[in-house]
């Protein structure tokens, strides 16, 4: 894991490239158009770890994905697990977790990577060594501004070849919930920087407060400007089944087979599938599993070695 210090002078990355850099001969698109028509069906796809999503969704370059949900419903945990899945495919990820200090981000990811709660110092050393050239953290907690985040994204792509950049979350970049023009402008700029650099941007944000946490929200419940969902390429909704949790606390296991989490694909501009995926939460590992009876995944943090095998 590498830190991107907040003290770096990002001024050279503050502005968008000059417009003339985007005017190119139409013939330069030949390879991309050939790929559009003749890309092999077995070409490697960058996917999430849940098998049930395979064939339905892949992370394509130069797109923006929203990860939305009610406050406290596990958006950041889901995105943390997805980030591990990306790193497991040798993708380069940078996380700007503006609500959580980097050591806490890494502690949660270490539990998820090991697939268990009781990690050890040898495992933590091995895990952090595994993240080298896979994971970067922007070392800033608290509010920031759109120009700075956009500059950090350009810097991370140019300096480290980052392929996925996580912004967690929108409220820390555009503070006022009713500043719809600023929200629209920032998300539009994220789409532009994704297209300019090829990075896939993951933006975490909240949904509006409904009548109850038990109702599953949709893309029309996203907090802020209605243009946000229109501008981005993919919209994911994360919903936690708190009604089931309340029943379990009372000793009622009648709905044990109900999912702990719904992951809803509400929009996919460049794909054909939309729908919901049922997941079950494993508290010790902080992982979301495909089935109630699944065991947590132990990531291969060294060649041929899973996290579960590293001196626990």
Secondary structure, DSSP 4 states (H G I P E B T S, - for coil): -EEEETTS--GGGSSPPPGGGG---GGGGHHHHHHHHH--TTS-----S-GGGTTT----TT-EEEEEE-TTSSHHHHHHHHHHHHHHTT--EEEEETTS-HHHHHHHHHHHHHTSS---HHHHHHHHHHHTTTEEEEE--S---HHHHHHHHHHHHHHH---EEEEE-GGGTS--TT-HHHHHHHHHHHHHHHHHH-PEEEEEEEB---S-TTSPP-GGGBSS-THHHHHSSEEEEEEE-HHHHHHHHTT--TTTTS-SEEEEEEEETTSS--EEEEEEEETTTTEEESSTTPPPP----BTTB-GGGS--
